[in-house]
Amino acid sequence: MVSMKEIARNCGVSVATVSKALSGKKDISKATSDKIRKVAEEMGYMLNASARALKTNRTNNIGVLFVDNMSVGLAHEYFSEILESFRWAAEENGYDITFINNHIGGMSSTYLNHCKYRNFDGVVIISADFKDPQILELVDSDIPLVCIDYNYDNCSSVVSDNTKGLKQLVKYAHSMGHEKIAFIHGEMTDVTKKRLNGFFNACRELDIKVNDDYVIEGKYHDIDDSYVNARKLLALEDKPTCIIFPDDYSLIGTMSRFADEKDDSLQNISVIGYDGIKMARFIGLTTYQQDAKSLGMLACKRLVDAIENPSGIYEHSIVAGHLIEGSSVRKI
């Protein structure tokens, strides 16, 4: 088996430098690190994870908690992009990622027990019921943790600016002449509350009177639900001229459903999505694109800092997205 001493001799550096390069430490130059890694690979060196864990008291493994309340898994482009950017940043820092569940060896467990069983160095919560007792138990533990799109007092968080997102969408619709603006929002989560706050704040600033019938609670990423709610709005005697949907996926699916029925009533009003997924941009929807890539990368940075430089100081970061002006909002 190839040793670090042999790699050091071949590279003309110290064993300590080889150890730093193979462990992903940043206090040596990139050129030196790349050279050592290349030589190690050519020599067939494999870093023993168990030995590394004993030496550093770390496993270099991060737990990812993704509870799929919408039953779409990582087919949801927003979450998949967050996870991909988080995974990339984690690997750049020398960490692997493993999904957390509440079963170990076919037996029921808690999220915290699974984390202890796997000996994770830290945990990122990407999607979950943030008031679930098991989640709260994990957050209250001594495991370094960062949360995406939710704020706890005792861990760092990275959130998308949902309040700003809805305000921008309402203000854009108003700039195009719309005052009868409806909003089909998702389930009453923390994200939804922020979006509602943005919606009502923008309406108040623009002196738009909100019709109670125009604000409907729906479900995220649910075409059937959005279709039914769109039908309700279109059946009103005083119809809205513009509808904001919970997300791009729901809007695109609803549009497709109306097209299948050869019903052009949805085409006669303006529609707006949310998330900024590729398909929405491709077909020209007006939407708000969340910066999922930055969310994932910043969350990883916060977590690695908490693991490697524990200070007990928690940072709460807000990541802004941007409005995409499409052809789905007509000027009136």
PLY file of the C-alpha trace (Angstrom):
ply
format ascii 1.0
element vertex 332
property float x
property float y
property float z
element edge 331
property int vertex1
property int vertex2
end_header
0.00 0.00 0.00
1.34 3.43 -0.98
2.14 5.69 1.99
2.17 9.47 2.38
5.93 9.25 2.97
6.43 7.76 -0.52
4.25 10.46 -2.10
6.20 13.15 -0.21
9.50 11.72 -1.47
8.26 11.67 -5.09
6.96 15.24 -4.83
9.88 16.66 -2.91
7.71 17.97 -0.09
7.10 17.11 3.54
4.65 14.46 4.74
2.69 17.26 6.46
2.27 19.05 3.11
1.02 15.83 1.50
-1.46 15.37 4.35
-2.78 18.90 3.90
-3.18 18.47 0.14
-5.02 15.17 0.42
-7.24 16.53 3.21
-8.26 19.58 1.17
-6.59 22.15 3.44
-6.31 25.65 2.00
-3.01 26.76 3.57
-0.86 25.41 0.71
-0.83 26.66 -2.87
-3.26 25.25 -5.41
-0.38 24.29 -7.70
1.30 22.25 -4.94
-1.99 20.67 -3.91
-2.85 19.72 -7.53
0.62 18.23 -8.08
0.43 16.11 -4.92
-3.07 14.88 -5.72
-2.01 13.96 -9.26
1.04 12.01 -8.05
-1.04 10.30 -5.35
-3.59 9.22 -7.95
-0.89 7.92 -10.30
0.66 5.92 -7.44
-2.73 4.43 -6.54
-2.95 6.03 -3.10
-6.27 5.72 -1.26
-6.82 7.80 1.86
-8.18 5.55 4.59
-11.32 7.24 5.91
-11.22 5.41 9.23
-7.61 6.41 9.86
-8.35 10.01 8.92
-11.35 10.08 11.26
-9.25 8.80 14.16
-6.54 11.37 13.53
-8.74 14.45 12.95
-11.84 13.42 14.92
-13.78 14.08 11.73
-15.33 11.85 9.09
-15.41 14.57 6.40
-19.01 13.58 5.81
-21.95 15.99 5.85
-25.54 14.87 6.39
-28.22 16.23 4.05
-31.78 16.34 5.35
-34.29 16.59 2.52
-37.84 15.73 3.58
-39.96 15.56 0.43
-43.33 16.93 1.51
-44.36 17.47 -2.12
-43.56 13.91 -3.26
-41.55 15.13 -6.24
-38.09 14.34 -4.92
-35.19 16.04 -6.62
-37.25 16.45 -9.80
-37.98 19.89 -8.34
-35.45 22.02 -10.21
-35.06 24.58 -7.41
-34.06 22.00 -4.77
-31.97 19.92 -7.16
-29.92 22.99 -8.10
-29.40 23.87 -4.42
-28.24 20.32 -3.69
-25.95 20.17 -6.71
-24.22 23.45 -5.83
-23.95 22.36 -2.17
-22.46 19.00 -3.20
-19.95 20.68 -5.51
-18.85 23.14 -2.79
-18.63 20.33 -0.21
-16.39 18.23 -2.46
-14.20 21.27 -3.12
-13.69 21.47 0.65
-12.94 17.75 0.99
-16.35 16.58 2.26
-18.74 13.88 1.09
-22.50 14.13 1.54
-24.99 11.49 2.72
-28.76 11.75 2.92
-30.31 11.48 6.38
-33.34 9.31 7.11
-35.10 8.05 10.21
-34.37 4.36 9.67
-31.17 2.49 10.53
-30.85 -1.10 9.40
-34.59 -1.38 8.80
-35.43 -0.09 12.28
-37.11 3.21 13.11
-34.82 5.87 14.45
-34.68 9.65 14.81
-32.83 12.03 12.53
-30.46 12.85 15.37
-29.68 9.18 16.04
-28.97 8.64 12.36
-26.56 11.60 12.42
-24.79 10.17 15.47
-24.71 6.70 13.91
-23.06 8.11 10.76
-20.91 10.46 12.84
-21.59 13.41 10.53
-19.35 16.42 10.98
-22.30 18.69 10.18
-25.80 18.78 8.74
-27.63 20.89 6.16
-31.44 21.00 6.21
-32.66 21.76 2.69
-36.34 20.90 2.98
-38.37 19.73 5.98
-41.25 20.41 8.33
-39.23 22.83 10.42
-41.54 22.45 13.43
-41.27 18.65 13.49
-40.06 17.57 16.99
-37.38 15.41 15.35
-36.08 18.41 13.42
-36.09 20.56 16.56
-34.18 17.84 18.42
-31.53 17.86 15.70
-31.30 21.66 15.67
-30.90 21.72 19.46
-28.06 19.17 19.36
-24.35 20.02 19.34
-23.93 19.00 15.67
-22.92 21.98 13.46
-25.91 22.78 11.29
-27.07 25.20 8.62
-30.66 25.62 7.45
-31.89 26.71 4.02
-35.03 28.90 3.76
-35.75 28.87 7.49
-34.30 30.74 10.47
-33.58 29.22 13.87
-31.87 31.22 16.62
-29.26 28.55 17.33
-27.82 27.78 13.90
-26.81 29.63 10.75
-29.23 29.96 7.85
-29.32 30.98 4.21
-32.68 32.09 2.86
-34.05 33.29 -0.44
-35.54 36.79 -0.37
-39.15 35.72 -0.85
-40.59 39.01 0.39
-38.62 40.97 -2.19
-39.54 38.44 -4.88
-43.29 38.92 -4.51
-42.97 42.68 -4.17
-41.09 42.83 -7.46
-43.67 40.68 -9.23
-46.61 42.79 -8.01
-44.84 46.03 -8.89
-44.00 44.73 -12.35
-47.62 43.69 -12.97
-48.77 47.12 -11.79
-46.27 48.84 -14.11
-47.95 46.94 -16.95
-51.32 48.43 -15.95
-52.69 45.65 -13.72
-54.49 46.37 -10.46
-56.71 43.27 -10.30
-53.87 40.96 -9.25
-54.64 37.52 -7.78
-52.20 35.36 -5.84
-52.45 31.57 -5.54
-49.93 30.85 -2.80
-48.58 27.58 -1.42
-49.13 25.90 1.94
-48.74 28.15 4.98
-45.01 27.72 5.54
-42.45 30.31 6.60
-41.62 30.87 2.92
-45.29 31.44 2.12
-45.70 33.93 4.96
-42.81 35.96 3.57
-44.30 35.89 0.08
-47.68 36.99 1.40
-45.95 39.77 3.29
-44.33 40.92 0.05
-47.62 40.71 -1.84
-49.64 42.77 0.64
-46.84 45.27 1.24
-46.53 45.94 -2.49
-50.29 46.32 -2.87
-50.37 48.77 0.03
-47.48 50.82 -1.39
-49.18 50.96 -4.80
-52.59 51.72 -3.27
-54.07 48.55 -4.79
-57.25 47.36 -3.07
-56.94 43.60 -2.61
-60.08 41.61 -3.36
-60.38 38.88 -0.71
-61.39 36.40 -3.43
-58.10 37.01 -5.22
-55.88 35.47 -2.53
-56.20 31.67 -2.44
-54.23 29.08 -0.50
-53.06 26.28 -2.76
-50.14 23.85 -2.86
-46.63 24.12 -4.19
-45.69 22.03 -7.21
-49.25 20.74 -7.62
-50.77 21.11 -11.09
-54.20 19.75 -10.12
-54.56 22.18 -7.23
-53.41 25.19 -9.26
-55.74 24.24 -12.10
-58.76 24.12 -9.75
-57.82 27.45 -8.17
-57.30 29.09 -11.56
-60.78 27.92 -12.52
-62.18 29.52 -9.35
-60.59 32.85 -10.19
-61.75 32.77 -13.79
-65.30 32.00 -12.63
-65.50 35.21 -10.57
-67.81 37.92 -11.85
-65.02 40.44 -11.27
-62.10 38.45 -12.72
-58.47 39.34 -12.02
-56.42 40.54 -14.98
-53.26 38.90 -13.67
-52.65 35.73 -11.60
-49.47 34.94 -9.69
-49.04 31.16 -9.30
-47.22 29.28 -6.47
-44.37 28.25 -8.79
-43.43 27.87 -12.46
-44.14 24.15 -12.53
-47.73 24.60 -11.35
-48.31 27.41 -13.82
-46.88 25.54 -16.80
-48.96 22.47 -15.92
-52.13 24.56 -15.57
-51.51 26.22 -18.93
-51.05 22.79 -20.49
-54.28 21.54 -18.92
-56.25 24.48 -20.38
-54.63 23.92 -23.78
-55.59 20.23 -23.72
-59.18 21.28 -23.09
-58.94 23.80 -25.96
-59.93 26.49 -23.46
-58.30 29.87 -24.14
-59.70 31.65 -21.06
-56.32 31.48 -19.27
-54.61 32.89 -22.35
-56.82 35.97 -22.15
-55.26 37.13 -18.87
-51.71 37.65 -17.66
-49.95 34.99 -15.60
-46.79 34.99 -13.48
-44.74 32.13 -12.06
-42.05 31.80 -9.39
-38.62 30.07 -9.21
-37.27 30.86 -12.67
-36.84 27.24 -13.82
-35.37 26.62 -17.27
-38.67 25.65 -18.88
-40.32 28.88 -17.68
-37.53 30.93 -19.23
-37.69 28.86 -22.41
-41.41 29.53 -23.01
-41.21 33.19 -22.02
-42.98 33.29 -18.66
-42.67 36.28 -16.38
-41.23 34.87 -13.16
-38.87 35.49 -10.26
-35.69 33.47 -10.49
-34.34 32.35 -7.14
-30.54 32.11 -6.98
-30.47 28.43 -6.02
-26.80 28.03 -6.93
-25.71 30.78 -4.53
-27.99 29.40 -1.80
-26.30 26.00 -1.96
-22.75 27.33 -2.14
-23.22 29.85 0.68
-24.92 27.24 2.87
-21.89 24.97 2.40
-19.50 27.80 3.28
-21.44 28.56 6.47
-21.46 24.88 7.46
-17.77 24.24 6.76
-16.92 27.35 8.79
-19.02 26.05 11.68
-17.30 22.64 11.49
-13.72 23.82 11.14
-13.83 27.09 13.09
-16.56 26.69 15.75
-17.27 30.04 17.39
-20.90 29.84 18.47
-21.67 32.81 16.20
-24.57 32.21 13.83
-24.97 34.04 10.53
-28.30 34.56 8.80
-27.86 35.42 5.12
-30.48 36.54 2.60
-29.89 35.75 -1.07
-31.74 37.88 -3.60
-32.98 36.59 -6.93
-34.16 38.66 -9.88
-37.22 39.34 -11.97
-37.44 37.82 -15.44
-39.70 39.79 -17.77
-41.48 37.43 -20.12
-44.33 37.68 -22.58
-46.93 36.22 -20.20
-47.80 39.65 -18.73
-49.61 41.91 -21.19
-49.70 45.68 -20.93
-53.21 47.02 -20.40
0 1
1 2
2 3
3 4
4 5
5 6
6 7
7 8
8 9
9 10
10 11
11 12
12 13
13 14
14 15
15 16
16 17
17 18
18 19
19 20
20 21
21 22
22 23
23 24
24 25
25 26
26 27
27 28
28 29
29 30
30 31
31 32
32 33
33 34
34 35
35 36
36 37
37 38
38 39
39 40
40 41
41 42
42 43
43 44
44 45
45 46
46 47
47 48
48 49
49 50
50 51
51 52
52 53
53 54
54 55
55 56
56 57
57 58
58 59
59 60
60 61
61 62
62 63
63 64
64 65
65 66
66 67
67 68
68 69
69 70
70 71
71 72
72 73
73 74
74 75
75 76
76 77
77 78
78 79
79 80
80 81
81 82
82 83
83 84
84 85
85 86
86 87
87 88
88 89
89 90
90 91
91 92
92 93
93 94
94 95
95 96
96 97
97 98
98 99
99 100
100 101
101 102
102 103
103 104
104 105
105 106
106 107
107 108
108 109
109 110
110 111
111 112
112 113
113 114
114 115
115 116
116 117
117 118
118 119
119 120
120 121
121 122
122 123
123 124
124 125
125 126
126 127
127 128
128 129
129 130
130 131
131 132
132 133
133 134
134 135
135 136
136 137
137 138
138 139
139 140
140 141
141 142
142 143
143 144
144 145
145 146
146 147
147 148
148 149
149 150
150 151
151 152
152 153
153 154
154 155
155 156
156 157
157 158
158 159
159 160
160 161
161 162
162 163
163 164
164 165
165 166
166 167
167 168
168 169
169 170
170 171
171 172
172 173
173 174
174 175
175 176
176 177
177 178
178 179
179 180
180 181
181 182
182 183
183 184
184 185
185 186
186 187
187 188
188 189
189 190
190 191
191 192
192 193
193 194
194 195
195 196
196 197
197 198
198 199
199 200
200 201
201 202
202 203
203 204
204 205
205 206
206 207
207 208
208 209
209 210
210 211
211 212
212 213
213 214
214 215
215 216
216 217
217 218
218 219
219 220
220 221
221 222
222 223
223 224
224 225
225 226
226 227
227 228
228 229
229 230
230 231
231 232
232 233
233 234
234 235
235 236
236 237
237 238
238 239
239 240
240 241
241 242
242 243
243 244
244 245
245 246
246 247
247 248
248 249
249 250
250 251
251 252
252 253
253 254
254 255
255 256
256 257
257 258
258 259
259 260
260 261
261 262
262 263
263 264
264 265
265 266
266 267
267 268
268 269
269 270
270 271
271 272
272 273
273 274
274 275
275 276
276 277
277 278
278 279
279 280
280 281
281 282
282 283
283 284
284 285
285 286
286 287
287 288
288 289
289 290
290 291
291 292
292 293
293 294
294 295
295 296
296 297
297 298
298 299
299 300
300 301
301 302
302 303
303 304
304 305
305 306
306 307
307 308
308 309
309 310
310 311
311 312
312 313
313 314
314 315
315 316
316 317
317 318
318 319
319 320
320 321
321 322
322 323
323 324
324 325
325 326
326 327
327 328
328 329
329 330
330 331
